[in-house]
Amino acid sequence: MVLDYIILIIYALSMVAIAIYTKNRSKSVDDFLFAGKKGLNGWMSAFAYGTTYFSAVIFIGYAGNFGVQYGLASVWIGIANAIIGGLFAWLVLAKRTKNMTTRLEAKTMPEFFEKRFGGKNLKLVSAIVIFVFLIPYSASVYNGLSSLFGIVFGIPGWVIMIALAGLTALYLFFGGYFATALSDFIQGIIMLIGVVLMVVCFMNHENVQWNLSEIVKDPNLNWFTFQSTNTGLYGNTISLLCLIFLTSFGVWALPQTVHKYHSIRDKRAIGQGTIITTVFALIIGFGAYFTGALSNLFKAELGGVKGDQIIPNMLNIAIPSGLIGIIAVLILSASMSTLSSVSLASASVVAVDIYKGRINKDADDKKVNILMKSLCVAFILISVVLAILNEKFGITAIAYLMGISWGTLAGCFIGPFVLGTIWKRVTKSAAWTSVVSSLVLTVSLIIFFGYHKNGFECSFSQALATGVGCSPMIGTICMIFSVIITVVVSLLTKAPSDEMLFEAFEKPIENEIK
């Protein structure tokens, strides 16, 4: 166990070193948000995207909860994440987003909406939605780490949350996106090594070796679900498909992942990034869900442990001392990279879109940059407080806390953003309709599912918790609704002006990516 603590200390010191090394790399807003005008190469962009995509939520929340529910069929979530959320997302969005945001000089997603559709109020509303709904996602990451360190190391959850917040705030405040991307690259390598070691350790455990050999011999084995037709262990197909849809298509419209396309350097970097992101996501996604599915083979040792406690307890069972520290750093790395990206996305929409865009339009670059750094710290503190409250009162499981965040944001933005970069016909009215109606639909479905499952005699807080527990299905419904309503309203309303379309799609720009 001493070696495990040494590994954790070395990792923490390396993050401090990155903060010191990059302290002069965020003097302007462009430096802080995009690592300078030159941008990043494909390797750094891909690792930044991948490490933002996967956090403690996938390892602790999703893999543990859904590995038990669906068994080895849950690995299809990781495979779909790599193909749809990695490969297809980059092929469709990377070049288009880079070129269009450069033409429009849009630093954030709300600014993109303002300049693409001509709506200043749309910019304000979308900025508020992003800031508010990224908080529960950030809190879910803290809760995931709290579960891990509390069970494996016996460290109180609030201690590790505050320590993580301090480290993240340190290198993000001083180095901005360059520090985040540099740490993401290092953390991405740690994640790849850690997940391979984790899978190898579990595969070498006697429980797994014996049970998998018996499963493969089963004449009733269904190779799509990896389950026996005689066991009655089939997961709910619709529920599984909703999880695949939410986690694979949701990243197409999340501000923290879309941001990675803004700062990519050139065509060559996009080609590299597409391949590297796909491979990275396949290894991490498959490894996480495969490990979670193996929890079904440790039922006796786990002794009835459920939900967010499954993976941490499995690590205690199957991972030897020394390697525990590496696995802990794996999950810590995944979480810190996600937290820094989420904090950066949230702070930027307030500083750039609300303060500079509405409150003080004459604010200079230095003032906006200082405000953005301060807001990063504030966002981290708010998320920590929410995470501690969630842990103390057991408000909702990690997976569903994240699901409601992803589902709401993607439900509001996937139609206007994704279609808005591809299809010239998308209108301001369609964008407004998607954002507002998806918010109303999300809240309505949470309340509906909450009371539908509990009956109207239950309390509102109980109904709310139950409704949030349906977040994968709610998010899927809202995302599909967003795409449909965007198309329908765009066809029924006046097309954007030729001048606006020229600015977004045709205006010549330096170093345009063909």
Steps between C-alpha positions, in 0.01 A plus 500: 500500500796733557594463134145594400522824696840579347349462151218737591744758640717483185191554286388801707848654478503453123176701472655777709804491269273546197342804666843652555623412149198654328452803725585747219290333231163659578553876479209564262151360447616316188794355692279389786225350283688365197868471601587788266418573136717220362287227657586146603620198306293187443645298787434765766156583360399133491618429853328818621175382338531143625589585858215752512262234367587239765523575872442332836134490403555231238724288724312536829145592400423361157724191494394393848127566470445383145756221500287325762176576318601396148797271557751479217243656265598833660827495301292611199471838674880539492525380140226742389670783689816443296329472161218755536633733768858482371539410131170629357498813718843603376422418137181706503584789732875565536572674168160670479515633857858625460426685175165644605610622844805660335280679243259618766775575755296305754687398813217309670188305406263784605704743290472255211120505538494880507708543185367201308133582563509868595358470849651692793239375746557146374863545595406608853252218560731229365785633716283473812389148406861389450621642830210359703493149351874443495504530880328163568733331252802644677353396837451143375871480419590605854258244643659225292843574639360527850360145475831365372730658756261449789478123443850422371710740709267583788531873428186706581321606184508872571879493544567351156242731340665811641848375410392424143328837469815677619726321251262556210451867583877549532609388155185628328532848655864539405522318168151501351428268210868437423552369854182297468609351166850423627366332812239319287776353284686370805179387666387329181814287494442413867140405419603266218760325715270486801198355321711228335649406839156499658357264237804269524473480879131415487548246223766323710268470799380144557133603509520648154706225338267222615172677433593632155607151393158370605318785324679439167404129516130586543315367189229763554743793493378799302814665358335838462403532867763256632227345715329163515149472364421269794604732783246776462780756537413705194518870574223728385590560133339844484680611814835380364441675167415822686831483686685441173320790335548743789869431558593472130304786343493726807865602451413640157339801669677541835692830524801341673554248218407729210761745634775256399420556130542878538865471597622229262782614273445382141375226267783265592421544869133420436597177320727399788243599758225295337703179509655552843168596661332188363774265620520671840122486550485135394765394754361708787132439428532127444732458800272690737176323409667159472633542854158609624336197340741268682348616829232235445772240561587649841154495660609286796804718577307825453240392754205692362687821421312698235525799269789742536671279760552201267817595313691636803427177690603290201832681490559403863433138410693455175773767483821446699663771708722719286277468196212651699689831493530483120131419459409783737712738292324367188161606637644819650649592161173440319320718751740792517507538122120498486468747787744747347319487162158538658619788719657672200182462294281634780722793592543607138127529431455728802809715438477524120128463429336660803752748642672611179195438283232666715626670815822676399548495123803730526690273741858450387662162439692506828191558710303224326793261541530568875123456542509172308778364723309603811181341371686173440587494868146598600347228281728240657400612850127488419539150355685380810227630730230329292701176495544504879126561547416222255728260688369602840132473416520234228296711259562289189746253349806627313393356165161674507644831621722500192219374277270791580781746422595340167138441401390857567795667326499269199121518485513879478793532259541193279244618245610862455872432538554181298246584230609863513852409390377273218173645368463861390123496543505488885337817636512706817141401580597134480795553733281682751233231479752223565655667804178606671282201417773249591536663841125482556490142373785393730333640812160362397637150441687498832179586685290260289729200549543584867129492577425223250732262683413609856140604474365849572501444876882521513687819590635730230861433607444125467341546157789724395763244603315222316459716190871583493561125520338478155749748356640277220152455351410866558822618338445276198143625451610863526791457255279337237237767562761776453604371158140454381374836628802681352428355156125563516519860625783583256284387207201699628681829568686752288845386384810687627618792289761453229731734693475288816561179305800653326653594836452148636566277199683686224707793629868444412722443802871454540611135524154362427490122542381348172 
